[in-house]
Amino acid sequence: MRKTTSWIAGITVIAVVLATIVFLSAPANADSAAAEATYKAKCAGCHGPDGRGETATGKMMKVKDFSSEEVQKMSDADLFAAISSGKGKMPPYKTLSADQAKDLVAFIRAFEKKK
């Protein structure tokens, strides 16, 4: 009897851990997908789909390459401010919520990994 109880308890623990992983990763994927959609709508026109700024507008405006050390060294607060308030020739995106701007910061951070 004791052997069966431990086996069931072990299976229960594994099921709870797996359910927790699935539950916690779903919002992260949703935020990532939402950030990607926001990036495509608001940023990709100048910064390009890969964040390198190799679009006609990006070249003309001399936008920064998001994968560059210069951009990646910026603090999250500085990136957030650039998105929310604008910087240089970049307009402010006041229509974005704070969460959307934070998600974009995380999305921009991912460009470093895609070098």
ABEGO torsion letter per residue (X at the ends): XAAAAAAAAAAAAAAAAAAAAAAAAAAAAAAAAAAAAAAAAAAAAAAEAAGAGABAAAAAAGBBBAABAAAAABBAAAAAAAAAAEBEABBBBAABBAAAAAAAAAAAAAAAAAX
